[in-house]
Amino acid sequence: MSKKRVLYVTQEMDPYTTISEISSIVNKLAPLVHTKGMEVRVLMPKYGSINERRHRLHEVVRLSGMNIIVDDDDYPLIIKVASLPGARLQVYFLENEEFFKRKFIFKDEEEKIFEDNQERMVFFCKGVIETVKKFGWAPDIIHCHGWMTSLVPFYLKTVYSNEPIFDNSSIVYSAYENEYEDSFTERFFDIAAINNLEKEDLADFNVDGKVKLLQGGMKNAHALVRGTESLPKEEDEYYLNADVPKLDYFNLEELSAEILPFYSGLLETVS
C-alpha cells in the first residue's frame, strides 16, 4: 500500500520564521507525521528574512518559471527547497521579488501593516495550488495554517474543483486569531476573484462588506482545527456549529498526540 500524503500549507515555520505559535506547531507536526509512515511536504513563502545559505535553500528549476496572475498583472514564481533540520522531509518555498523579498514579513520596521498583504495572500494561495499541480503529487490531506492560507480551501472547492490531482484530498483548516484581516479592503473581493470567479463568489469571506478570512477558510474546508484557545465571537460560533470533523484546541504536546487519530478518521472517510 502506498504511503498517505500530507501537505502542510503554512505562512510560517520554525526554524525559518518565528512569527507566532504557528511556526512551532508546523515544525512539530510535520516531522511527527512524517515519522509515522506518511509522506509529508511543506509549502511556505520565501521571505527575505530567511537566510538561504544558512538553511541551504536551492532552486527547483523544474518547478520554477510559472507566472501567477494577481489583479491582471503577471508575477514570476520561483520555487526553492530545503531539508528540515533533523528530519528527512522537504520544505518548499514560494519566492517572488515583488511580494516576498522584503526583510519584514507582514509589517514594516515601524510596525505598519503592509498594504499589499491581500495581493501577497492571493499570489501565495494560487501559487501553492499551481505548484502542487506541477509536482504531480496528489495529497490525501492538505492542512492549512494561518490567515494567509485562507483562500486555499475556497480555490480548491471552486476554481480547481475539476483538477484530478485533488479529487481525494481532505482539506483541513486550522483557525487562529489574527490581526491582519481588519486591514483588508473591499478591493480584496476583486483581486481574489481569480480565473472566472466573480467578486460575488467570495460571499463566504464577506460580512457586511468586511473581509472575514477565518470564516471563509472554515466554510470551505472539510475539517477544522481550533488553532488558538479563543477565536473571535462570530468565528467561534461558526466553528462550534460547523457540521464537519473538528479537533478542539490542545497545547502543542497534546496536539501531537491527537493529530494522527484525527487524520486517520479523515482518511477512512475518503476511502
C-alpha positions in Angstrom: 0.0 0.0 0.0 1.4 3.4 -0.9 2.1 5.9 1.8 -0.6 8.5 2.5 0.5 12.0 1.6 0.1 15.1 3.8 0.7 18.6 2.5 1.2 21.4 5.0 0.5 24.9 3.6 1.6 27.5 6.1 2.5 31.1 6.3 5.4 30.3 8.7 7.5 27.6 10.1 10.4 27.3 12.6 13.4 27.5 12.1 12.8 29.6 9.0 10.4 32.0 10.8 9.3 32.5 14.4 6.3 34.9 13.8 3.7 33.2 16.0 2.7 29.9 17.5 2.0 28.6 14.0 5.8 28.4 13.4 6.3 25.9 16.2 3.1 24.0 15.6 4.0 23.2 11.9 7.6 22.5 12.9 6.3 19.9 15.4 3.6 18.3 13.4 5.2 17.9 10.0 8.2 15.7 11.1 6.0 13.8 13.6 3.5 12.8 10.9 6.4 12.0 8.6 8.0 9.6 11.1 4.6 7.8 11.4 4.8 6.4 7.8 3.2 9.3 5.9 4.8 11.2 3.1 4.9 14.9 4.0 5.7 18.1 2.2 5.5 21.7 3.4 4.9 24.8 1.3 5.5 28.3 2.7 6.6 31.8 1.4 10.3 32.6 0.9 10.5 35.8 2.9 13.6 38.0 2.5 14.4 37.4 6.2 15.1 33.7 5.5 18.9 33.1 5.1 19.3 30.9 2.1 22.9 30.0 2.9 22.3 29.1 6.5 19.2 27.0 5.7 20.7 25.6 2.4 17.9 26.6 0.1 18.3 25.9 -3.6 16.1 26.5 -6.6 14.0 23.7 -8.1 14.4 24.5 -11.7 11.7 22.1 -13.0 9.1 23.8 -10.7 10.1 27.4 -11.3 9.2 29.6 -14.2 5.4 29.9 -13.8 3.7 33.2 -13.7 0.9 33.9 -11.3 -1.7 36.5 -12.2 -2.8 38.8 -9.4 -5.2 41.7 -10.3 -4.4 41.3 -14.0 -0.6 41.5 -13.5 1.8 38.6 -14.0 4.3 37.8 -11.2 7.0 35.2 -11.7 7.1 32.3 -9.2 10.4 30.7 -8.2 10.4 27.5 -6.1 13.2 26.7 -3.7 13.6 23.8 -1.4 15.4 22.8 1.8 15.5 19.8 4.1 14.1 20.4 7.5 17.0 20.1 10.0 16.7 16.8 11.9 14.0 15.4 9.7 14.1 13.8 6.3 11.3 15.9 4.8 11.4 18.7 2.3 10.1 22.3 2.7 9.3 24.2 -0.5 9.5 28.0 -0.6 7.5 30.2 -2.9 9.6 33.2 -3.9 8.7 36.4 -5.7 10.7 39.6 -5.6 7.7 41.9 -5.6 5.9 40.2 -2.7 8.4 38.4 -0.5 11.9 39.8 -0.9 11.4 42.5 1.7 13.2 41.8 5.1 10.0 42.3 7.1 7.1 39.8 6.9 3.7 41.3 7.4 4.6 44.7 8.9 7.3 47.2 8.2 10.0 48.3 10.6 7.6 50.8 12.1 5.0 48.1 12.7 2.8 49.3 10.0 0.9 46.5 8.2 1.8 46.2 4.6 -0.9 47.5 2.3 -0.4 44.7 -0.2 -0.8 41.8 2.2 -4.0 40.9 0.3 -2.2 40.7 -3.0 0.6 38.7 -1.4 -2.1 36.3 0.0 -3.7 35.7 -3.4 -0.3 35.1 -5.0 0.7 32.6 -2.3 -2.6 30.7 -2.3 -2.8 30.4 -6.1 0.9 29.7 -6.3 0.6 26.8 -3.8 -2.1 25.1 -5.8 -0.3 25.5 -9.1 2.9 24.2 -7.6 1.2 21.1 -6.3 -0.2 20.5 -9.8 3.3 20.8 -11.2 4.6 18.3 -8.5 2.2 15.7 -9.9 1.9 14.7 -6.2 -1.7 14.1 -5.1 -2.1 14.9 -1.4 -4.5 12.9 0.7 -4.7 15.7 3.3 -4.0 19.4 2.8 -3.6 21.1 6.2 -3.7 24.9 6.0 -2.2 27.0 8.8 -2.7 30.8 9.2 -4.8 33.6 7.7 -2.5 33.7 4.6 -3.7 30.3 3.6 -7.4 31.0 3.9 -8.1 31.1 0.2 -6.7 27.6 -0.5 -9.8 25.7 0.6 -12.0 28.1 -1.3 -10.0 27.9 -4.5 -9.8 24.1 -4.3 -13.6 24.0 -4.0 -14.2 26.4 -6.9 -11.6 27.2 -9.4 -9.7 23.9 -9.1 -12.7 21.6 -8.3 -12.2 19.6 -11.5 -8.4 19.0 -11.1 -8.0 15.2 -10.7 -4.9 15.6 -8.5 -7.1 17.0 -5.7 -10.1 14.6 -6.2 -9.3 12.6 -3.0 -7.9 15.5 -0.9 -9.3 16.3 2.5 -8.8 19.9 3.3 -8.1 20.8 6.9 -8.1 24.4 8.1 -6.6 25.5 11.4 -8.2 28.7 12.6 -6.0 31.1 14.5 -6.7 34.6 15.8 -5.2 37.2 13.6 -4.8 41.0 13.4 -4.5 41.4 9.7 -7.9 40.9 8.2 -9.1 44.3 9.6 -6.5 45.9 7.2 -8.0 44.3 4.1 -10.3 46.4 2.0 -13.2 45.7 -0.3 -10.7 45.5 -3.1 -9.9 42.1 -1.8 -13.1 40.7 -3.3 -11.9 41.9 -6.8 -8.3 40.6 -6.6 -9.2 37.3 -5.0 -11.7 36.6 -7.8 -9.2 34.7 -9.9 -9.8 33.0 -13.2 -13.6 33.0 -14.0 -14.8 33.9 -10.5 -16.8 37.0 -9.7 -16.5 39.0 -6.6 -19.9 37.8 -5.5 -18.5 34.2 -5.4 -16.4 35.2 -2.4 -19.5 35.7 -0.2 -18.1 33.3 2.4 -15.4 36.0 3.1 -17.8 38.9 3.2 -19.7 40.1 6.2 -21.4 43.4 5.7 -18.6 44.5 3.3 -15.8 43.5 5.7 -13.3 40.8 4.9 -13.5 37.7 7.1 -10.6 35.4 6.3 -11.2 32.9 9.1 -14.8 32.4 8.2 -14.0 32.0 4.6 -11.3 29.5 5.3 -13.5 27.5 7.7 -16.6 27.5 5.4 -14.7 25.8 2.6 -12.7 23.2 4.5 -13.7 19.5 5.0 -12.4 19.6 8.6 -11.4 22.2 11.2 -8.8 22.6 13.9 -9.1 25.2 16.6 -5.5 26.5 16.4 -5.8 29.0 19.3 -7.7 28.7 22.5 -10.0 31.6 21.7 -11.4 32.8 18.4 -13.5 36.0 17.6 -17.1 35.6 18.6 -18.6 35.1 15.2 -15.9 32.7 14.1 -16.2 30.8 17.4 -19.9 30.3 16.8 -19.3 29.1 13.3 -16.7 26.6 14.5 -19.0 25.2 17.2 -21.9 24.8 14.8 -20.0 23.5 11.8 -21.1 20.0 10.7 -17.6 18.7 9.8 -14.9 16.8 11.7 -13.3 19.1 14.3 -10.3 19.0 16.6 -10.5 21.4 19.5 -7.7 23.4 20.9 -4.8 21.5 22.5 -1.4 22.6 23.7 1.5 21.5 21.4 2.3 18.3 23.2 -1.4 17.2 23.4 -1.9 18.2 19.7 1.0 16.0 18.7 -0.9 13.0 20.3 -4.3 13.9 18.8 -3.3 14.8 15.2 -2.7 11.3 13.9 -6.0 9.8 15.0 -7.7 12.9 13.6 -6.0 12.4 10.2 -6.8 8.7 10.3 -10.5 9.5 10.7 -10.4 11.7 7.7 -8.6 9.2 5.6 -11.2 6.5 6.5 -14.0 8.8 5.4 -12.4 9.3 2.0 -11.6 5.7 1.4 
